[in-house]
């Protein structure tokens, strides 16, 4: 049994908090990143790589659990094709590398409404990612489906910034089955990931599980 945990997307909104929460646990944590991480928590070892080259010929260290928090936006990526490369191809590529290195558990951030049959390209891509991850043979698959994430990003996303204010007012109308669409602090999602139960099979987590 390997004690290593690997975090992909460690400089993102959820990933930064996740590193902090995992750093206090008695495990070895490796942060996959394309650039140096400022103020990296104790007990976290950065692994700085070129994603494309690594997926062609690299190998991950022996590991038990991989956390995938990697994601971008179509606007930032520049096109749907480039978005899919990050949010689907890279995520699947690293999940496969982790399986090859012994990982039996995976924790994955997608989105509320993720559905491979969706007409929305973003939600369709997230749904495709979920389906392919579930077919990889991990003993435990934890899928986290947050709504709009609240928190301070390194980069500015104007529409998301506006959405955070709008979501504050929408919260009062989102009850019952609609509650899962509420916005949520990224720190709470990361905390749920770091402390999720070690249940086998496929486990879904949404708004009620984060608060």
KETIKE-630584 format. One record per residue (C-alpha): residue number from 1; x, y, z. Coordinates in steps of 0.001 Angstrom, whole numbers, plus 500000, padded with zeros to 6 digits. Layout:
BEGIN
<kolti num="NUM" x="X" y="Y" z="Z"/>
...
END
This chain:
BEGIN
<kolti num="1" x="500000" y="500000" z="500000"/>
<kolti num="2" x="501361" y="503392" z="498977"/>
<kolti num="3" x="500850" y="506443" z="501178"/>
<kolti num="4" x="501547" y="509065" z="498538"/>
<kolti num="5" x="498733" y="511371" z="497460"/>
<kolti num="6" x="499006" y="513431" z="494292"/>
<kolti num="7" x="497222" y="516732" z="493621"/>
<kolti num="8" x="496665" y="517905" z="490053"/>
<kolti num="9" x="495538" y="521518" z="489723"/>
<kolti num="10" x="497359" y="522535" z="492872"/>
<kolti num="11" x="497552" y="526256" z="492024"/>
<kolti num="12" x="493830" y="526602" z="491323"/>
<kolti num="13" x="491108" y="527904" z="493603"/>
<kolti num="14" x="490289" y="524528" z="495154"/>
<kolti num="15" x="493761" y="523040" z="494785"/>
<kolti num="16" x="495457" y="525711" z="496899"/>
<kolti num="17" x="493118" y="525044" z="499815"/>
<kolti num="18" x="493374" y="521287" z="499320"/>
<kolti num="19" x="497167" y="521388" z="499714"/>
<kolti num="20" x="496732" y="523224" z="503017"/>
<kolti num="21" x="494220" y="520695" z="504354"/>
<kolti num="22" x="496249" y="517679" z="503217"/>
<kolti num="23" x="499501" y="519066" z="504617"/>
<kolti num="24" x="498352" y="518459" z="508188"/>
<kolti num="25" x="497661" y="514780" z="507552"/>
<kolti num="26" x="500225" y="512038" z="508064"/>
<kolti num="27" x="500683" y="511362" z="504354"/>
<kolti num="28" x="503146" y="512338" z="501663"/>
<kolti num="29" x="501609" y="514808" z="499209"/>
<kolti num="30" x="502995" y="515632" z="495768"/>
<kolti num="31" x="501685" y="518757" z="494015"/>
<kolti num="32" x="501774" y="518518" z="490218"/>
<kolti num="33" x="502354" y="521978" z="488809"/>
<kolti num="34" x="503644" y="523796" z="485744"/>
<kolti num="35" x="505199" y="526612" z="487771"/>
<kolti num="36" x="506685" y="527111" z="491234"/>
<kolti num="37" x="504133" y="527426" z="494041"/>
<kolti num="38" x="504483" y="530393" z="496362"/>
<kolti num="39" x="504082" y="529754" z="500085"/>
<kolti num="40" x="503723" y="526007" z="499589"/>
<kolti num="41" x="502504" y="524317" z="502799"/>
<kolti num="42" x="504792" y="522092" z="504823"/>
<kolti num="43" x="504911" y="518399" z="503921"/>
<kolti num="44" x="504019" y="519185" z="500287"/>
<kolti num="45" x="506530" y="518280" z="497573"/>
<kolti num="46" x="506147" y="520175" z="494272"/>
<kolti num="47" x="506649" y="518293" z="491016"/>
<kolti num="48" x="507151" y="520904" z="488286"/>
<kolti num="49" x="506573" y="519504" z="484800"/>
<kolti num="50" x="505463" y="520268" z="481266"/>
<kolti num="51" x="502077" y="518533" z="481115"/>
<kolti num="52" x="502196" y="517596" z="477431"/>
<kolti num="53" x="505710" y="516163" z="477513"/>
<kolti num="54" x="505078" y="514353" z="480786"/>
<kolti num="55" x="501954" y="512608" z="479512"/>
<kolti num="56" x="503941" y="511391" z="476509"/>
<kolti num="57" x="506832" y="509880" z="478404"/>
<kolti num="58" x="506665" y="510579" z="482168"/>
<kolti num="59" x="505774" y="508391" z="485134"/>
<kolti num="60" x="504172" y="509400" z="488407"/>
<kolti num="61" x="505636" y="508238" z="491722"/>
<kolti num="62" x="503925" y="505323" z="493458"/>
<kolti num="63" x="500688" y="506646" z="494896"/>
<kolti num="64" x="497466" y="505619" z="496556"/>
<kolti num="65" x="495185" y="508592" z="495905"/>
<kolti num="66" x="495048" y="511230" z="493161"/>
<kolti num="67" x="493070" y="514439" z="493571"/>
<kolti num="68" x="492142" y="516176" z="490316"/>
<kolti num="69" x="491179" y="519853" z="490655"/>
<kolti num="70" x="492454" y="520954" z="487247"/>
<kolti num="71" x="490204" y="523177" z="485181"/>
<kolti num="72" x="490044" y="526279" z="483012"/>
<kolti num="73" x="487408" y="528229" z="481106"/>
<kolti num="74" x="486719" y="528278" z="477377"/>
<kolti num="75" x="487509" y="532010" z="477349"/>
<kolti num="76" x="490862" y="531589" z="479092"/>
<kolti num="77" x="491778" y="528533" z="477019"/>
<kolti num="78" x="490950" y="530417" z="473811"/>
<kolti num="79" x="488778" y="527760" z="472185"/>
<kolti num="80" x="486594" y="524760" z="472952"/>
<kolti num="81" x="489368" y="522502" z="471669"/>
<kolti num="82" x="491961" y="524010" z="474017"/>
<kolti num="83" x="489496" y="523900" z="476921"/>
<kolti num="84" x="488865" y="520203" z="476291"/>
<kolti num="85" x="492607" y="519530" z="476238"/>
<kolti num="86" x="492910" y="520795" z="479828"/>
<kolti num="87" x="489599" y="519749" z="481363"/>
<kolti num="88" x="489369" y="516340" z="479692"/>
<kolti num="89" x="492604" y="515171" z="478075"/>
<kolti num="90" x="495016" y="516269" z="480811"/>
<kolti num="91" x="492739" y="515065" z="483599"/>
<kolti num="92" x="492295" y="511654" z="481977"/>
<kolti num="93" x="495983" y="511412" z="481154"/>
<kolti num="94" x="497069" y="511963" z="484746"/>
<kolti num="95" x="494362" y="509663" z="486085"/>
<kolti num="96" x="495730" y="506887" z="483851"/>
<kolti num="97" x="499288" y="507608" z="484980"/>
<kolti num="98" x="498138" y="507394" z="488600"/>
<kolti num="99" x="496453" y="504025" z="487987"/>
<kolti num="100" x="499681" y="502760" z="486425"/>
<kolti num="101" x="501509" y="503897" z="489581"/>
<kolti num="102" x="499192" y="501968" z="491886"/>
<kolti num="103" x="496479" y="504495" z="492760"/>
<kolti num="104" x="493243" y="502897" z="493946"/>
<kolti num="105" x="491409" y="506114" z="494871"/>
<kolti num="106" x="490559" y="509220" z="492881"/>
<kolti num="107" x="488837" y="512438" z="493954"/>
<kolti num="108" x="487641" y="514566" z="491067"/>
<kolti num="109" x="486125" y="518057" z="490817"/>
<kolti num="110" x="483624" y="518499" z="487987"/>
<kolti num="111" x="480490" y="520662" z="488122"/>
<kolti num="112" x="476874" y="520595" z="489162"/>
<kolti num="113" x="474919" y="519611" z="486059"/>
<kolti num="114" x="477775" y="517610" z="484516"/>
<kolti num="115" x="476274" y="515337" z="481877"/>
<kolti num="116" x="477907" y="513713" z="478852"/>
<kolti num="117" x="474629" y="514180" z="476942"/>
<kolti num="118" x="474297" y="517878" z="477746"/>
<kolti num="119" x="473979" y="520397" z="474901"/>
<kolti num="120" x="476178" y="522744" z="476926"/>
<kolti num="121" x="479798" y="522116" z="475888"/>
<kolti num="122" x="481220" y="522784" z="479351"/>
<kolti num="123" x="478800" y="520437" z="481133"/>
<kolti num="124" x="479146" y="517830" z="478390"/>
<kolti num="125" x="482934" y="517811" z="478774"/>
<kolti num="126" x="482650" y="517448" z="482550"/>
<kolti num="127" x="480203" y="514581" z="482104"/>
<kolti num="128" x="482514" y="512827" z="479644"/>
<kolti num="129" x="485336" y="513162" z="482165"/>
<kolti num="130" x="483231" y="511585" z="484901"/>
<kolti num="131" x="482217" y="508661" z="482685"/>
<kolti num="132" x="485758" y="507870" z="481568"/>
<kolti num="133" x="487171" y="508147" z="485091"/>
<kolti num="134" x="484502" y="505746" z="486385"/>
<kolti num="135" x="485557" y="503200" z="483759"/>
<kolti num="136" x="489246" y="503195" z="484772"/>
<kolti num="137" x="488990" y="500647" z="487558"/>
<kolti num="138" x="489660" y="502745" z="490662"/>
<kolti num="139" x="488342" y="501092" z="493834"/>
<kolti num="140" x="487060" y="504432" z="495104"/>
<kolti num="141" x="485825" y="507302" z="492908"/>
<kolti num="142" x="484763" y="510509" z="494675"/>
<kolti num="143" x="483132" y="513039" z="492348"/>
<kolti num="144" x="482636" y="516575" z="493658"/>
<kolti num="145" x="480044" y="518661" z="491803"/>
<kolti num="146" x="480063" y="522246" z="493110"/>
<kolti num="147" x="478134" y="525177" z="491730"/>
<kolti num="148" x="479845" y="528524" z="491133"/>
<kolti num="149" x="483000" y="528665" z="493241"/>
<kolti num="150" x="483557" y="531592" z="495593"/>
<kolti num="151" x="487057" y="532745" z="496491"/>
<kolti num="152" x="490012" y="534792" z="495303"/>
<kolti num="153" x="491700" y="533477" z="492188"/>
<kolti num="154" x="495186" y="534367" z="490988"/>
<kolti num="155" x="493707" y="535419" z="487654"/>
<kolti num="156" x="490679" y="537631" z="487092"/>
<kolti num="157" x="487572" y="536038" z="485585"/>
<kolti num="158" x="485187" y="539001" z="485069"/>
<kolti num="159" x="482052" y="536971" z="484335"/>
<kolti num="160" x="482679" y="534700" z="487292"/>
<kolti num="161" x="483309" y="537751" z="489486"/>
<kolti num="162" x="479931" y="539151" z="488432"/>
<kolti num="163" x="478343" y="535749" z="488919"/>
<kolti num="164" x="479494" y="535640" z="492528"/>
<kolti num="165" x="477459" y="538750" z="493277"/>
<kolti num="166" x="474418" y="537510" z="491374"/>
<kolti num="167" x="474624" y="534117" z="493086"/>
<kolti num="168" x="474411" y="535802" z="496488"/>
<kolti num="169" x="470914" y="537020" z="495616"/>
<kolti num="170" x="469900" y="533803" z="493871"/>
<kolti num="171" x="470625" y="531733" z="496979"/>
<kolti num="172" x="467337" y="532775" z="498569"/>
<kolti num="173" x="465440" y="531163" z="495677"/>
<kolti num="174" x="467377" y="527900" z="495469"/>
<kolti num="175" x="465731" y="525389" z="497778"/>
<kolti num="176" x="465005" y="521665" z="497737"/>
<kolti num="177" x="466363" y="519968" z="494634"/>
<kolti num="178" x="467652" y="523334" z="493395"/>
<kolti num="179" x="469915" y="523815" z="496417"/>
<kolti num="180" x="472756" y="521962" z="494682"/>
<kolti num="181" x="473037" y="524896" z="492247"/>
<kolti num="182" x="473969" y="527342" z="495002"/>
<kolti num="183" x="477415" y="528945" z="494909"/>
<kolti num="184" x="479925" y="527586" z="497403"/>
<kolti num="185" x="483249" y="528669" z="498896"/>
<kolti num="186" x="486124" y="526796" z="497267"/>
<kolti num="187" x="487661" y="526233" z="500699"/>
<kolti num="188" x="484618" y="524189" z="501748"/>
<kolti num="189" x="484852" y="521977" z="498659"/>
<kolti num="190" x="488563" y="521434" z="499330"/>
<kolti num="191" x="487846" y="520571" z="502960"/>
<kolti num="192" x="485257" y="518007" z="501881"/>
<kolti num="193" x="487763" y="516482" z="499474"/>
<kolti num="194" x="490504" y="516247" z="502093"/>
<kolti num="195" x="488156" y="514630" z="504604"/>
<kolti num="196" x="485941" y="512483" z="502394"/>
<kolti num="197" x="485240" y="508952" z="503666"/>
<kolti num="198" x="487196" y="506041" z="502213"/>
<kolti num="199" x="484154" y="504386" z="500686"/>
<kolti num="200" x="484580" y="502081" z="497726"/>
<kolti num="201" x="482521" y="502520" z="494583"/>
<kolti num="202" x="481395" y="505793" z="493008"/>
<kolti num="203" x="480436" y="508538" z="495466"/>
<kolti num="204" x="478969" y="511921" z="494523"/>
<kolti num="205" x="479238" y="515083" z="496618"/>
<kolti num="206" x="477333" y="518342" z="496092"/>
<kolti num="207" x="476270" y="521477" z="497981"/>
<kolti num="208" x="474771" y="519725" z="501021"/>
<kolti num="209" x="478017" y="517805" z="501520"/>
<kolti num="210" x="480152" y="520954" z="501477"/>
<kolti num="211" x="478421" y="523111" z="504078"/>
END
